[in-house]
Every structure is written in C-alpha cells, then in structure tokens.
C-alpha cells in the first residue's frame, strides 16, 4: 500500500518540477528488520519506522529526476554515520552541491512532509528564504550550533520552527538543525522534558517553546553561539 495518495503525488510533482533547480541527494540511514528471533532484552530496539520512511522516500524520489536516494544500513556504515554525526534512525540528510546540516530524525509525515519538501527545494537552490539581515547575522557565527526541533506529525505549528532551523543550517556551515519526531524517540523527549511541540533545544542549553518569529529564533541561535566561545 502506497503512503502518498495520488492527489499528494500530483501536487508534489508539480511543486518539484516548478521549484527544484539542481540535484539533491537524500542520504537515508536505516536498519533492515532482523530475521533472527530476538531475545526479550533486545526487543523494542528495532527501528519501528525505518520501513515506512524508506517507502516514503522511494515514492518521493520517483517524482523527480533531480532527487537521488542513497540508502545506508546504519550498523554497516558506522564510520560514515559517525562522520555525519548520525546517532539514531531513521535519519534523512539533505545534501546538494554542499552538505548543509539539514537532518530529519523520524518519519517526516503529516505536516512534516511539507518541511521535507521545503528543505529539498531550498537545498536545490542553494539559498534560503530568510531575511537578508538574518543571513548577514548568521555569517558572524564561528562556533558550532546544534538545533533540535521536537515535533509531531499532527502539529500545524511545528513546520514553522523546523523550516527556520533548516534555513539557518543552509546559510551557515556551523549550524546543524534536526527535526526530531518526538513520539519515535521517547528517551529524548524525557531528557529534554518535551511536553508540548514544537520545542527547540539549542546547544543543550537554550530552550524555545512553541513557534517564534524569525528574529526571536535568530537571537537565541546567536546567544548559543556566543555562549560557546
């Protein structure tokens, strides 16, 4: 059974045909279901949404010749995963002519499907839709900034935070921005006390509750970068 309806496929193809400029690579880290009988101690550690994520990406890349899917078995590509700082799956990294820190952890379904499409378009163009003054401010960052945006598929405000974070990662090589599907990584939702979404964690020290304007998000990113000096 296909995940994308014919209506969504047609709308997606129309958007991709109109807006994609250069080739985009989707690096997908996954784990194949084990054929072994797992002991009770290991059960529950399987990647529950890897299969659905693979299917979604395969259906998506079939809609445009400018999209290329590269699939990696997580446990068999530990060096690559470590270099790209992929520590959980399913993981999707969006690369174009450069390798911006734009990542999705978890199945980008529901409202987050739109965030995935937006990331593809902006990476293909090599530029974001951020205000010019925001882009100039981001050039001042010279320290690593890690943004984690916790979301759920049914949250209509979450894409605002995800797309802001990803846009900033596209503009600055020092920024890595992750969409994290909260229900798929309960250990992280507990660690960061995620009781509502979107919730953004910047460099483990700064927290943003809800969707905020671009200038407010920028202020927090700059503060996190300054605090790391």
Secondary structure, DSSP 8 states (H G I E B T S, - for coil): --SS-HHHHHHHHHHHHHH--S-EEEEEEE-----S---TTTTT-S-TTHHHHHHHHHHHHTT-TTEEEEEEEGGG-HHHHHHTT--SSSEEEEESSS--EEEEES---TTHHHHHHHHHHHHHHT-----HHHHHHHTT--S-EEEEEEE-TT-TTHHHHHHHHHHHHHH-TTEEEEEEEGGG-HHHHHHTT--SSSEEEETTTEEEES---HHHHHHHHHHHHHHT-
